[in-house]
Amino acid sequence: MATAKKATKAPVRSNRKRSKNKLSRGFFKNKSMVWFGLAFASIGAIMLIRSFAASIYVEYFGVINSTNQSAEYTLSTGTGTMSIVAQNNTGDLLLTVSNSSGSTVGSIMAKPKPGATLNLKVNAGTYKLKLTTKADLSTSKGYKLKITYPEAGLVAPSVVISKPLNSESVSGTVTFLASAKDDKAVSRVDFYANDTLLKSDDTSNYSVPWDTTAFANGTVVIKAKAFDSDGLSSEASGTVTVKNTTTATQRFPGDPNPKVSKKAYWGASIESNGDPVSRFENATGTSLAIRRTFWQWDNATNLNSNMYKTIVNDLANNRLPFISVKGEAWKDMGSGKYDAEIDKMLKQLDSYGKPIWLVFNHEPEGGCKPNCAGPNGEDDVSGAPGWRSMQIRIRQRMTAVGTKNVAFMPILMSYTWKDASGRNPSDWWVDGIWDAYCVDHYNDTTNGSALNANWTTFTNWVEAKNIPYCIGEWGNRGTDATTANEMQAFWDWSFDNKKDLVAYSYFDSSQNSDTGAWTLTGEPFTKFKSILKSDTRVQRINDLK
């Protein structure tokens, strides 16, 4: 990126002292001429200040190459002489200077040291300096410009882009950084990519995070525009190359990597682990992308149980199995008492050769019925510490067995992130053991959507953990078009905001709900099937890269 040194005051000439000496010698020895002399001295001082008004200089340097074939700079000047020393390591860069009306007022070929000098008489205004070349650009050509010019009555701020560098390749989210200075105060810096305003920053050091995945791969012109307290502005620009991976890399088994692929799973759990074919797939002609099912420990330990038969059927029909298993006492599982049973289950799951998502004891904070045994209402007498020990043990066994096709994650209640719950979400967190972090999220009113304050609180929390997240169960009250639109908005939210939300699984069931069934009916059911059938953002396991 072309950069600039701070505009610096040039020394004021010493003529003023000699002029004063002349005034104090011969001319004022004749006292009759004192008043005329004083008047003349006043006029002369004004002329000297205008003639020798403070000059400033700035240095620009950068690289011209095949992807960045020109460079432009803008200066606001006072009236006087602009002197430009142009240096280039190949001697074939043409520098042209144009005024605010676009007329060329001077040009020169840049040369190696000591350089070529161009002197121009300028009036107060804005001037554009442009470097171009017609030479072979198979190699980069560095340049340096030192410009001395008369200071304008009001001084525009100076700005330099520090990151990313000129001609640099960028990917993912990068820091877009600029340095800006002014004789008074910089009020803000605006950051642009291809003339799209990314964000403004009014605090030094001036920077914004730039998500390059929002731009097509290829050349992107970046620009930083600084404003000062007088309303003046100046800008710096350059060219970078966006190079983002277009094929999503799985960070864990079955990962759609939505921020790269722009896809996520869309599916449901069906009452009593019911049939997805009759419920969804006959009507849509396509598979339920993710299917959540629930199993007791005796199913997990019996390799001939319906749990494994259901998993085999889901994988054969292009569904991601998302299984929740209720284990034995948390403290016992965490202590290693059931390692042999856990290992047998993990080996069987891994043997299918396709991704399976595994949850142990979803909603542990207090979803038990009818009685909760934990000290704070948890599902188990060992409480959150016991649950954490079990989660850690499952990951340890996965490592010991060497699973390659099983992803591990918890499912909590989004209610835990409400103050009214009286819970501490940190009680349900362990660093480094899960592939994603999921919640069950319900909106139990008809006058609001799932995109509520509770959802925002949870997503802010989980995003700070830097882990993908998902929805294990969700529901929204209502059967009309408004509720259907809320469903669409909830699905669109993660893509519109570039979130790392890997899966949505609706709770299409009436089971275990004190406030009424969440079974899909009416317009929301139609909307659900429409997304499943036609939305290209729906990920399926057979399409994973």
C-alpha positions as CSV (number, residue, x, y, z in Angstrom):
1,M,0.0,0.0,0.0
2,A,1.3,3.5,-0.9
3,T,2.2,5.2,2.3
4,A,3.0,8.8,3.3
5,K,5.1,10.4,6.0
6,K,3.6,13.1,8.2
7,A,3.3,16.5,6.5
8,T,6.1,18.6,8.0
9,K,6.7,22.3,8.3
10,A,9.6,23.6,6.2
11,P,11.8,26.2,7.8
12,V,10.7,29.8,7.3
13,R,13.3,31.8,5.4
14,S,15.5,34.2,7.3
15,N,14.8,37.3,5.2
16,R,12.6,38.6,8.0
17,K,15.5,39.3,10.2
18,R,17.5,41.1,7.5
19,S,14.5,43.2,6.6
20,K,14.2,44.3,10.2
21,N,17.9,45.2,10.3
22,K,17.4,47.4,7.1
23,L,14.5,49.2,8.8
24,S,16.6,49.9,11.9
25,R,19.5,51.3,9.9
26,G,19.6,54.1,7.3
27,F,16.0,54.5,6.4
28,F,14.9,55.3,9.9
29,K,17.8,57.6,10.8
30,N,15.7,60.4,9.2
31,K,13.0,60.9,11.9
32,S,10.8,62.7,9.5
33,M,10.3,59.5,7.7
34,V,9.3,57.4,10.7
35,W,5.6,57.2,10.1
36,F,6.0,56.5,6.4
37,G,8.6,53.9,7.3
38,L,6.3,52.2,9.8
39,A,3.5,52.0,7.3
40,F,5.9,50.6,4.6
41,A,7.2,48.1,7.2
42,S,3.7,46.9,7.9
43,I,2.9,46.3,4.2
44,G,6.2,44.6,3.7
45,A,5.6,42.2,6.6
46,I,2.3,41.2,5.0
47,M,4.0,40.6,1.7
48,L,6.8,38.6,3.3
49,I,4.3,36.4,5.1
50,R,2.4,35.7,1.9
51,S,5.5,35.2,-0.1
52,F,7.2,33.0,2.4
53,A,4.1,31.4,3.9
54,A,4.9,28.1,5.6
55,S,5.5,25.2,3.2
56,I,4.9,21.6,4.1
57,Y,6.2,18.5,2.5
58,V,5.0,15.0,2.2
59,E,6.6,11.8,1.0
60,Y,4.7,9.1,-0.8
61,F,6.1,5.7,-1.8
62,G,4.7,2.5,-3.1
63,V,4.8,-0.2,-5.9
64,I,3.4,-0.3,-9.4
65,N,2.7,-3.8,-10.7
66,S,0.4,-5.8,-13.0
67,T,-2.5,-5.8,-10.5
68,N,-2.0,-2.2,-9.4
69,Q,-0.9,-0.3,-12.5
70,S,-1.3,3.2,-11.3
71,A,-1.2,5.3,-8.1
72,E,-3.1,8.6,-7.3
73,Y,-2.7,11.2,-4.6
74,T,-4.6,14.3,-3.8
75,L,-3.2,17.4,-2.2
76,S,-4.9,20.7,-1.1
77,T,-2.5,23.6,-1.4
78,G,-2.2,27.3,-0.9
79,T,-0.8,29.7,-3.6
80,G,2.9,29.4,-4.4
81,T,5.3,26.8,-5.8
82,M,4.8,23.1,-5.7
83,S,8.1,21.2,-6.0
84,I,8.0,17.4,-6.8
85,V,11.0,15.1,-6.7
86,A,10.1,11.8,-8.4
87,Q,12.3,8.8,-8.0
88,N,11.7,5.3,-9.5
89,N,14.0,2.3,-9.6
90,T,13.4,1.8,-13.3
91,G,12.9,5.3,-14.7
92,D,9.8,4.6,-16.8
93,L,6.9,5.9,-14.6
94,L,5.1,9.0,-15.9
95,L,3.9,11.5,-13.3
96,T,1.1,13.9,-14.3
97,V,-0.4,16.7,-12.2
98,S,-3.9,17.9,-12.8
99,N,-5.9,20.7,-11.1
100,S,-9.4,20.5,-9.7
101,S,-11.0,21.0,-13.1
102,G,-9.1,18.0,-14.5
103,S,-6.6,19.9,-16.6
104,T,-3.0,18.7,-16.7
105,V,-0.7,21.3,-15.4
106,G,2.6,19.4,-15.5
107,S,4.2,16.1,-16.1
108,I,7.6,14.4,-15.7
109,M,9.2,11.0,-16.0
110,A,10.3,9.5,-12.7
111,K,14.0,8.6,-12.6
112,P,16.3,6.8,-10.2
113,K,18.2,8.8,-7.5
114,P,18.6,11.7,-7.3
115,G,15.3,11.8,-9.2
116,A,13.6,14.2,-11.6
117,T,12.2,17.5,-10.3
118,L,9.1,19.2,-11.4
119,N,8.3,22.8,-10.2
120,L,4.8,24.2,-10.7
121,K,3.2,27.5,-9.8
122,V,-0.1,26.6,-8.1
123,N,-3.1,28.5,-6.9
124,A,-5.0,27.6,-3.7
125,G,-7.0,24.4,-4.6
126,T,-6.9,20.7,-5.0
127,Y,-4.4,18.9,-7.2
128,K,-4.2,15.2,-8.2
129,L,-0.9,13.5,-8.8
130,K,-1.0,10.3,-10.9
131,L,1.7,7.7,-11.7
132,T,1.3,5.4,-14.7
133,T,3.4,3.3,-16.9
134,K,3.1,1.5,-20.3
135,A,6.2,-0.6,-19.7
136,D,6.3,-4.3,-19.2
137,L,4.9,-5.0,-15.7
138,S,6.3,-8.5,-15.3
139,T,8.2,-7.1,-12.3
140,S,7.1,-4.6,-9.7
141,K,8.4,-1.0,-9.9
142,G,8.9,0.9,-6.7
143,Y,8.6,4.7,-6.6
144,K,9.0,7.6,-4.2
145,L,7.6,11.1,-4.4
146,K,8.7,14.0,-2.2
147,I,6.4,17.0,-2.6
148,T,6.9,20.5,-1.1
149,Y,3.9,22.8,-1.5
150,P,2.5,25.9,0.1
151,E,0.2,25.3,3.0
152,A,-3.4,26.0,2.4
153,G,-5.3,28.3,4.6
154,L,-7.0,25.3,6.1
155,V,-5.0,22.1,6.2
156,A,-6.7,18.8,5.2
157,P,-5.8,15.8,7.2
158,S,-3.2,13.3,6.0
159,V,-4.0,9.6,5.8
160,V,-2.0,6.5,5.1
161,I,-3.3,2.9,4.8
162,S,-1.1,0.7,6.9
163,K,-2.9,-2.6,6.4
164,P,-3.5,-4.4,4.2
165,L,-0.4,-3.6,2.0
166,N,-0.6,-2.6,-1.6
167,S,-0.9,-5.7,-3.9
168,E,-1.3,-8.0,-0.9
169,S,-3.6,-11.0,-1.1
170,V,-6.3,-11.2,1.7
171,S,-8.8,-13.7,2.8
172,G,-11.3,-14.2,5.6
173,T,-11.6,-11.3,8.1
174,V,-8.7,-8.9,8.1
175,T,-7.9,-5.7,9.9
176,F,-8.1,-2.6,7.7
177,L,-5.9,-0.1,9.4
178,A,-5.1,3.6,8.6
179,S,-3.0,6.3,10.2
180,A,-4.5,9.8,10.0
181,K,-3.2,13.2,11.4
182,D,-4.2,16.8,11.2
183,D,-3.0,20.2,12.4
184,K,-6.2,20.4,14.6
185,A,-8.1,17.1,15.0
186,V,-9.1,14.1,12.9
187,S,-12.8,13.6,13.3
188,R,-13.1,10.2,11.7
189,V,-11.8,7.9,9.0
190,D,-14.2,6.1,6.6
191,F,-13.1,2.8,5.2
192,Y,-14.2,1.6,1.7
193,A,-13.8,-1.5,-0.4
194,N,-14.8,-1.1,-4.1
195,D,-16.7,2.1,-3.1
196,T,-18.7,0.2,-0.4
197,L,-18.5,1.9,3.0
198,L,-17.4,-0.8,5.4
199,K,-17.5,1.3,8.6
200,S,-16.2,4.6,10.1
201,D,-13.9,4.9,13.1
202,D,-13.4,8.0,15.1
203,T,-10.8,6.6,17.5
204,S,-7.1,6.4,16.8
205,N,-5.6,4.0,15.8
206,Y,-8.2,4.0,13.0
207,S,-9.3,0.5,12.0
208,V,-12.2,-1.7,11.1
209,P,-12.5,-5.5,10.7
210,W,-13.1,-6.3,7.0
211,D,-14.9,-9.5,6.1
212,T,-13.4,-10.2,2.6
213,T,-15.8,-13.1,2.1
214,A,-18.5,-10.6,1.2
215,F,-16.5,-9.7,-1.9
216,A,-15.9,-11.8,-5.0
217,N,-12.4,-13.2,-5.4
218,G,-10.2,-10.9,-7.5
219,T,-9.0,-7.3,-7.4
220,V,-10.6,-4.9,-4.9
221,V,-9.8,-1.2,-4.5
222,I,-9.6,-0.2,-0.9
223,K,-9.7,3.4,0.3
224,A,-9.4,5.3,3.6
225,K,-10.9,8.8,3.7
226,A,-10.0,11.0,6.7
227,F,-12.0,14.0,7.8
228,D,-10.9,16.8,10.2
229,S,-12.8,19.2,12.4
230,D,-12.8,21.9,9.7
231,G,-14.8,19.5,7.4
232,L,-11.8,18.9,5.1
233,S,-10.9,15.5,3.9
234,S,-8.2,13.5,2.1
235,E,-7.9,9.9,1.1
236,A,-5.5,7.1,0.4
237,S,-6.2,4.2,-1.8
238,G,-4.7,1.0,-3.2
239,T,-5.5,-2.4,-4.6
240,V,-5.5,-5.8,-3.0
241,T,-6.4,-9.3,-4.2
242,V,-9.2,-11.2,-2.4
243,K,-8.5,-14.9,-2.4
244,N,-11.0,-16.8,-0.3
245,T,-11.5,-20.6,-0.4
246,T,-14.6,-21.4,-2.3
247,T,-14.7,-24.9,-1.1
248,A,-15.7,-25.3,2.6
249,T,-13.3,-27.1,4.8
250,Q,-14.9,-29.3,7.5
251,R,-13.6,-28.4,10.9
252,F,-15.4,-31.4,12.4
253,P,-17.4,-34.3,10.9
254,G,-20.5,-32.9,9.1
255,D,-19.5,-29.3,9.4
256,P,-21.1,-27.2,6.7
257,N,-18.7,-24.3,7.6
258,P,-21.5,-21.7,6.8
259,K,-19.3,-18.6,6.7
260,V,-17.5,-20.1,3.8
261,S,-20.1,-22.3,2.1
262,K,-23.1,-20.0,2.9
263,K,-25.0,-23.2,3.9
264,A,-26.4,-24.8,7.0
265,Y,-28.6,-27.8,7.9
266,W,-32.4,-27.4,8.0
267,G,-34.4,-30.2,9.7
268,A,-36.4,-31.3,12.7
269,S,-37.0,-33.8,15.4
270,I,-40.3,-35.6,14.9
271,E,-42.7,-36.8,17.6
272,S,-41.6,-40.2,19.0
273,N,-38.7,-40.3,16.6
274,G,-41.3,-40.6,13.8
275,D,-41.0,-41.1,10.1
276,P,-39.5,-38.2,8.1
277,V,-40.6,-39.7,4.8
278,S,-44.4,-39.4,5.4
279,R,-44.0,-36.2,7.4
280,F,-41.7,-34.2,5.1
281,E,-40.0,-36.0,2.3
282,N,-43.0,-37.2,0.2
283,A,-44.3,-33.7,0.0
284,T,-40.9,-32.1,-0.9
285,G,-39.2,-34.8,-2.9
286,T,-36.0,-34.2,-0.9
287,S,-34.4,-35.3,2.3
288,L,-34.8,-33.8,5.8
289,A,-31.3,-32.4,5.9
290,I,-30.7,-33.0,9.7
291,R,-32.8,-35.3,11.9
292,R,-32.7,-35.1,15.7
293,T,-33.6,-38.2,17.6
294,F,-33.7,-39.1,21.4
295,W,-32.4,-42.3,23.0
296,Q,-32.0,-43.9,26.5
297,W,-28.8,-45.5,27.6
298,D,-30.1,-49.1,27.0
299,N,-30.5,-48.2,23.3
300,A,-27.0,-46.8,23.1
301,T,-25.5,-50.0,24.7
302,N,-27.4,-52.4,22.5
303,L,-25.9,-52.4,19.0
304,N,-29.0,-54.0,17.6
305,S,-31.4,-51.4,19.0
306,N,-33.6,-49.0,17.0
307,M,-31.0,-46.2,17.7
308,Y,-28.5,-47.8,15.4
309,K,-31.1,-48.9,12.8
310,T,-32.4,-45.3,12.7
311,I,-28.9,-43.9,12.2
312,V,-28.2,-46.4,9.3
313,N,-31.5,-45.3,7.7
314,D,-30.8,-41.6,8.1
315,L,-27.4,-41.9,6.5
316,A,-28.7,-44.0,3.6
317,N,-31.3,-41.3,2.9
318,N,-29.0,-38.2,3.0
319,R,-29.9,-37.1,6.5
320,L,-27.4,-36.1,9.1
321,P,-28.2,-38.1,12.3
322,F,-28.3,-35.8,15.3
323,I,-28.7,-38.0,18.3
324,S,-29.2,-37.2,22.0
325,V,-28.4,-39.9,24.5
326,K,-29.4,-40.0,28.2
327,G,-26.5,-41.7,30.0
328,E,-26.1,-43.0,33.5
329,A,-25.3,-40.9,36.6
330,W,-23.1,-38.0,35.5
331,K,-20.5,-38.5,38.2
332,D,-20.2,-42.2,37.4
333,M,-19.8,-41.6,33.7
334,G,-17.2,-38.9,34.4
335,S,-15.2,-41.2,36.7
336,G,-14.7,-43.8,34.0
337,K,-17.2,-46.4,35.3
338,Y,-18.8,-46.7,31.9
339,D,-15.8,-46.3,29.6
340,A,-16.3,-49.8,28.1
341,E,-19.9,-49.0,27.1
342,I,-19.0,-45.6,25.8
343,D,-16.1,-47.0,23.7
344,K,-18.4,-49.7,22.2
345,M,-21.0,-47.0,21.2
346,L,-18.3,-44.7,19.7
347,K,-16.7,-47.5,17.7
348,Q,-20.1,-48.5,16.2
349,L,-21.0,-44.9,15.4
350,D,-17.7,-44.3,13.7
351,S,-17.9,-47.5,11.7
352,Y,-20.6,-46.1,9.5
353,G,-18.1,-43.9,7.7
354,K,-20.4,-40.8,7.6
355,P,-20.9,-37.9,10.0
356,I,-23.0,-38.3,13.1
357,W,-23.6,-35.6,15.7
358,L,-23.6,-36.8,19.3
359,V,-25.1,-35.1,22.4
360,F,-25.0,-36.5,26.0
361,N,-27.8,-35.4,28.3
362,H,-29.3,-32.4,26.5
363,E,-31.0,-29.7,28.6
364,P,-29.1,-30.7,31.8
365,E,-29.9,-27.5,33.6
366,G,-33.3,-28.7,34.8
367,G,-35.4,-30.3,32.1
368,C,-36.1,-33.4,34.2
369,K,-39.7,-34.5,34.9
370,P,-41.2,-34.7,37.4
371,N,-38.5,-34.1,39.9
372,C,-35.1,-32.4,39.5
373,A,-32.4,-33.9,41.6
374,G,-29.5,-31.4,41.4
375,P,-28.6,-28.8,43.9
376,N,-29.8,-26.0,41.6
377,G,-32.6,-28.0,39.9
378,E,-30.3,-29.9,37.5
379,D,-31.2,-33.3,36.1
380,D,-28.6,-35.1,38.2
381,V,-27.6,-35.0,41.8
382,S,-24.0,-34.1,40.9
383,G,-25.1,-30.9,39.3
384,A,-23.1,-28.9,36.8
385,P,-19.7,-30.1,38.0
386,G,-20.9,-33.7,37.4
387,W,-22.2,-32.9,33.9
388,R,-18.9,-31.2,33.0
389,S,-16.9,-34.2,34.2
390,M,-19.1,-36.5,31.9
391,Q,-18.6,-34.2,28.9
392,I,-14.9,-34.2,29.4
393,R,-14.9,-38.0,29.7
394,I,-16.8,-38.4,26.5
395,R,-14.2,-36.4,24.6
396,Q,-11.4,-38.3,26.2
397,R,-12.9,-41.6,25.0
398,M,-13.4,-40.2,21.5
399,T,-9.7,-39.4,21.5
400,A,-8.8,-42.8,22.9
401,V,-10.9,-44.6,20.3
402,G,-9.8,-42.3,17.5
403,T,-13.2,-41.4,16.1
404,K,-13.2,-39.7,12.7
405,N,-16.9,-39.4,11.9
406,V,-18.4,-38.4,15.2
407,A,-18.9,-34.7,16.2
408,F,-19.6,-33.9,19.9
409,M,-21.6,-31.1,21.2
410,P,-23.9,-30.1,24.1
411,I,-27.5,-28.8,24.0
412,L,-28.5,-26.3,26.7
413,M,-31.6,-24.2,27.1
414,S,-31.4,-20.6,25.7
415,Y,-33.5,-19.7,28.9
416,T,-30.2,-20.2,30.8
417,W,-29.0,-16.9,29.3
418,K,-31.9,-15.0,30.8
419,D,-31.4,-13.3,34.1
420,A,-34.7,-14.8,35.3
421,S,-33.2,-18.3,35.1
422,G,-30.9,-17.5,38.0
423,R,-28.3,-19.6,36.2
424,N,-24.7,-18.9,35.3
425,P,-24.0,-20.0,31.7
426,S,-20.3,-20.4,32.6
427,D,-21.3,-23.4,34.7
428,W,-22.1,-25.2,31.5
429,W,-18.9,-24.5,29.6
430,V,-15.6,-26.4,29.3
431,D,-12.8,-25.1,27.0
432,G,-11.7,-27.2,24.1
433,I,-13.9,-30.3,24.2
434,W,-16.9,-29.6,21.9
435,D,-17.1,-29.2,18.1
436,A,-20.1,-26.9,18.3
437,Y,-22.3,-25.5,21.1
438,C,-26.1,-25.7,20.8
439,V,-29.3,-24.6,22.5
440,D,-33.0,-25.3,22.5
441,H,-34.7,-22.0,21.8
442,Y,-38.5,-21.4,22.1
443,N,-40.6,-18.3,21.7
444,D,-43.8,-19.1,23.6
445,T,-45.8,-16.0,22.5
446,T,-47.5,-15.1,19.3
447,N,-46.4,-11.5,19.4
448,G,-42.7,-11.9,18.8
449,S,-40.2,-13.9,16.9
450,A,-37.3,-16.2,17.8
451,L,-35.0,-13.2,17.0
452,N,-35.5,-11.8,20.5
453,A,-33.3,-10.4,23.2
454,N,-32.7,-13.8,24.7
455,W,-31.3,-15.0,21.4
456,T,-29.1,-12.0,21.1
457,T,-27.7,-12.6,24.6
458,F,-26.9,-16.2,23.8
459,T,-25.3,-15.6,20.4
460,N,-23.1,-12.8,21.8
461,W,-21.9,-15.1,24.5
462,V,-21.2,-18.1,22.3
463,E,-19.5,-16.0,19.6
464,A,-17.1,-14.7,22.2
465,K,-16.2,-18.4,22.8
466,N,-15.1,-18.6,19.1
467,I,-17.0,-21.8,18.5
468,P,-19.7,-22.7,15.9
469,Y,-23.2,-23.1,17.3
470,C,-26.5,-24.7,16.4
471,I,-30.2,-25.1,17.4
472,G,-31.1,-28.5,18.8
473,E,-34.8,-27.6,19.1
474,W,-36.8,-24.5,18.4
475,G,-40.4,-23.4,18.1
476,N,-42.4,-20.3,17.4
477,R,-46.1,-19.9,18.3
478,G,-48.7,-19.3,15.6
479,T,-50.0,-20.8,12.4
480,D,-50.5,-17.8,10.2
481,A,-48.4,-16.0,7.6
482,T,-46.8,-13.8,10.2
483,T,-45.4,-16.8,12.0
484,A,-44.2,-18.2,8.6
485,N,-42.4,-15.0,7.9
486,E,-40.8,-15.1,11.3
487,M,-39.5,-18.6,10.5
488,Q,-38.0,-17.3,7.2
489,A,-36.4,-14.3,9.0
490,F,-34.9,-16.7,11.6
491,W,-33.4,-18.8,8.9
492,D,-32.2,-15.8,6.9
493,W,-30.6,-14.1,9.9
494,S,-27.5,-16.3,10.1
495,F,-26.7,-15.8,6.4
496,D,-27.5,-12.1,6.3
497,N,-25.2,-11.6,9.3
498,K,-22.5,-14.1,8.3
499,K,-23.0,-16.2,11.5
500,D,-21.3,-19.5,12.3
501,L,-24.7,-21.2,12.9
502,V,-24.3,-24.7,11.5
503,A,-27.8,-26.2,11.9
504,Y,-31.5,-25.5,12.7
505,S,-33.6,-28.4,14.0
506,Y,-37.3,-27.6,14.6
507,F,-39.1,-29.4,17.5
508,D,-42.0,-30.8,15.4
509,S,-43.7,-32.5,18.4
510,S,-46.1,-32.2,21.3
511,Q,-44.0,-34.2,23.7
512,N,-42.8,-32.8,27.0
513,S,-44.3,-29.4,26.5
514,D,-46.2,-27.8,29.4
515,T,-47.5,-24.9,27.3
516,G,-48.8,-26.9,24.3
517,A,-47.6,-28.7,21.2
518,W,-45.0,-27.3,18.8
519,T,-46.1,-29.4,15.9
520,L,-45.8,-27.7,12.6
521,T,-49.2,-26.7,11.1
522,G,-50.6,-24.1,8.8
523,E,-48.4,-21.5,7.1
524,P,-45.3,-22.2,9.1
525,F,-45.5,-25.9,8.0
526,T,-45.8,-24.7,4.4
527,K,-42.8,-22.4,4.9
528,F,-40.7,-25.1,6.5
529,K,-41.3,-27.5,3.6
530,S,-40.6,-24.7,1.1
531,I,-37.2,-24.0,2.6
532,L,-36.4,-27.7,2.7
533,K,-37.4,-28.2,-0.9
534,S,-36.1,-25.1,-2.7
535,D,-33.6,-23.1,-0.6
536,T,-30.1,-23.7,-2.0
537,R,-28.6,-22.8,1.3
538,V,-29.7,-26.1,2.8
539,Q,-26.7,-28.3,3.4
540,R,-26.9,-32.1,3.0
541,I,-24.3,-34.6,4.0
542,N,-23.9,-36.1,0.5
543,D,-23.0,-32.6,-0.8
544,L,-20.2,-32.0,1.8
545,K,-16.8,-31.0,0.4
